Amino acid sequence: MRLVKLVNTCTACPSQWEGKLDDGTPVYIRKRWGWCSVCVGTKEGGMDSAVMGNEVLGWNGDDAMDGFLSDEELIAELILRDWEVDLS
């Protein structure tokens, strides 16, 4: 997957982002209760379809109560899991 747009929509807990893949597919990412979830939707359905979409990637953090992740930490985690991130 190649992420080309990423906007942090909530800096408090839970941390949340909205983004797009290089083909225009919407992406919704949220970290809550230590779990970071990456969901994708459909181009036709827009961001609502991503929020309710299929989880394509997820991982546990170090703290099960944690709901915060910085942009830099998220990008590093995505790259670690073989995602391409090109936000230029």
PyMOL commands that set and color helices and strands:
alter all, ss='L'
color gray80, all
select helices_A, chain A and resi 46-51+71-80
alter helices_A, ss='H'
color red, helices_A
select strands_A, chain A and resi 2-10+15-21+26-32+35-40+54-60+84-85
alter strands_A, ss='S'
color yellow, strands_A
deselect
rebuild
show_as cartoon
